[in-house]
């Protein structure tokens, strides 16, 4: 049996191939790609947040293309109904019975564009499928096939015609990844890359490099990554501090601590290590926590961000040696 080091090295090579395929189209956004791969290895859903035009949807599409699995895209709109997402019973005249017609959520990788544009009842339709990876309709339960991953996008600036995701819905996402504009040098690279390819034909060159079976093996490798009891205590201390922080109205739940533990192991494996170090926890703490804690009204008025509070907590809690 191969040792843990060689398994982690194989994982890193596969993920480097995924990164290379995404890099054929996407310029910059290395942090986004890295966190998307971390979420993929952790088996968690991800919410990408940023202004329009910075390749949120395109990056998610390219990640999906690197995996040999079914892909569907759902554009959320104010008139979208739950049945448009999960499916609906349809009467079969030949058999004189109702049959369940599966919706676009029955796929392996589901890209939900502008998730905050659909009303609350449509957002709520995702609760069961995101948490249990199954859909219950008319008393029948339909289990989704492996892998199942939701990647959603939203624009945090534009509020007209949007419906804010409730905390319970946000908590279903492993990560909320906030991204910004590219640098001037990256902007130049984008222009140079697509100077002769305005229709982005290069997307057609992105290949599938990971099969579902391989992905299942990679997730087993992540589970073998070691995390010390001292680091578990460190995570517990961070989460406990969120529940007693004077700047926070709502702290993080045990789901957040489990998410940090899970994703720090995946992130360590991406770096080619079979053990977790404090830097891994620091890297995943922001996307895991920024949508699970709520500032007090006073701090919101002062312009304090959740990232500011998370940074303060990481500086306050003593790092294990």
Residue pairs with C-beta under 8 A, 6 or more apart in sequence:
2 10
4 221
4 224
4 225
4 226
4 274
5 274
7 221
7 224
7 274
8 221
8 225
8 269
8 272
8 273
8 274
9 272
10 221
11 41
11 218
11 221
11 222
11 269
11 270
12 269
12 270
12 271
12 272
14 209
14 210
14 214
14 218
15 37
15 41
15 218
15 270
17 66
17 209
17 210
18 37
18 63
18 66
18 209
18 210
19 33
19 34
19 37
21 62
21 65
21 66
21 206
21 207
21 209
22 33
22 59
22 62
22 63
22 66
22 206
23 33
24 62
24 202
24 205
24 206
25 58
25 62
25 200
25 202
25 203
25 206
26 33
26 55
26 58
26 59
26 62
27 182
27 186
27 189
27 190
27 193
28 182
28 183
28 186
28 189
28 190
29 54
29 55
29 59
29 179
29 182
31 179
32 48
32 59
32 177
32 179
33 59
33 63
34 267
34 270
35 46
35 175
35 177
35 284
35 287
36 46
36 59
36 60
36 63
36 151
36 177
37 63
37 270
38 175
38 263
38 266
38 267
38 270
38 284
39 45
39 46
39 149
39 174
39 175
39 263
39 266
40 63
40 67
40 147
40 149
40 215
41 218
41 219
41 222
41 266
41 269
41 270
42 174
42 219
42 222
42 259
42 262
42 263
42 265
42 266
43 147
43 149
43 219
43 262
44 149
44 173
44 174
44 175
44 259
44 262
44 263
45 130
45 149
45 150
45 151
45 152
45 172
45 173
45 174
46 149
46 150
46 151
46 152
46 173
46 174
46 175
46 176
46 177
47 115
47 152
47 153
47 154
47 170
47 173
47 175
47 176
47 177
47 291
48 56
48 59
48 60
48 151
48 152
48 153
48 154
48 177
48 179
49 56
49 153
49 154
49 155
49 156
49 176
49 177
49 178
49 179
50 56
50 153
50 155
50 156
50 178
50 179
50 180
51 155
51 156
51 157
51 180
51 181
52 155
52 158
54 179
54 180
54 181
54 182
56 153
56 179
57 111
57 113
57 153
60 111
60 151
60 153
61 71
61 73
61 111
61 203
62 203
62 206
63 109
63 151
64 71
64 109
64 111
64 151
65 71
65 203
65 206
65 207
65 208
66 206
66 207
66 208
66 209
66 210
67 108
67 109
67 147
67 208
67 210
67 211
67 212
67 215
68 208
68 210
68 211
68 212
69 108
69 109
69 147
69 211
69 212
70 107
70 108
70 109
71 107
71 108
71 109
71 110
71 111
72 104
72 105
72 106
72 107
72 109
72 110
72 111
73 104
73 110
73 111
73 112
73 113
74 80
74 84
74 85
74 104
74 105
74 110
74 111
74 112
74 113
75 113
75 114
76 112
76 113
76 114
76 115
76 116
76 117
76 118
76 122
77 117
77 118
78 117
78 118
78 119
78 161
78 163
80 117
80 118
80 119
80 122
81 121
81 122
82 121
82 122
82 124
82 125
83 103
84 103
84 122
85 103
85 104
85 105
85 122
85 125
85 126
86 102
86 103
86 105
86 125
86 129
86 135
86 137
87 100
87 101
87 102
87 103
87 105
87 106
87 135
87 137
88 100
88 101
88 103
89 98
89 99
89 100
89 101
89 137
89 138
90 98
90 99
90 100
90 101
91 97
91 98
91 99
92 98
92 99
98 138
100 137
100 138
100 140
100 142
102 135
102 142
104 110
105 126
105 129
105 135
105 144
106 135
106 142
106 144
107 148
108 145
108 146
108 147
108 148
108 149
108 212
109 147
109 148
109 149
109 151
110 148
110 149
110 150
110 151
111 151
111 152
111 153
112 126
112 150
112 151
112 152
112 153
113 152
113 153
114 153
114 154
114 155
114 162
115 123
115 152
115 153
115 154
115 165
116 154
116 155
116 162
116 163
116 164
116 165
117 161
117 162
117 163
118 163
119 163
120 163
120 166
123 163
123 165
123 166
123 169
124 169
126 150
126 169
126 172
127 168
127 169
127 172
128 134
128 135
128 136
129 135
129 144
129 148
130 150
130 172
131 172
133 143
133 144
133 148
134 141
134 142
134 143
134 144
135 141
135 142
135 144
136 142
146 212
146 216
147 212
147 215
147 216
150 173
152 173
154 162
154 165
155 162
156 178
167 250
167 292
167 294
170 176
170 291
170 292
171 253
171 255
171 291
171 292
173 291
174 259
174 262
174 263
174 288
175 263
175 284
175 287
175 288
176 287
176 290
176 291
177 287
178 287
178 290
182 190
193 202
194 200
194 202
210 218
221 269
222 262
222 265
222 266
222 269
223 265
224 274
225 265
225 266
225 268
225 269
225 273
225 274
225 275
225 276
226 274
226 275
226 276
227 261
227 264
227 265
227 275
227 276
228 275
228 276
228 320
230 320
231 264
231 276
231 278
231 281
231 320
232 261
233 320
234 278
234 281
234 317
234 319
234 320
235 257
235 260
235 261
235 264
235 281
236 257
237 317
238 257
238 260
238 281
238 285
238 313
238 314
238 317
239 251
239 252
239 254
239 256
239 257
239 260
241 313
241 316
241 317
242 248
242 251
242 252
242 256
242 289
242 293
242 313
243 251
243 252
244 251
245 251
245 309
245 313
246 296
247 295
247 296
247 299
247 304
247 309
248 293
248 294
248 295
248 296
248 309
249 294
249 295
249 296
249 297
250 293
250 294
251 293
252 289
252 292
252 293
253 292
255 292
256 288
256 289
256 292
259 284
259 288
260 281
260 284
260 285
260 288
260 289
263 284
263 288
264 276
264 280
264 281
264 283
264 284
265 276
265 280
267 280
267 283
267 284
268 274
268 275
268 276
268 277
268 280
271 280
278 319
278 320
282 314
285 310
285 314
286 307
286 310
289 306
289 310
290 306
290 307
290 310
291 306
293 306
293 309
293 310
295 304
295 305
295 306
295 309
299 309
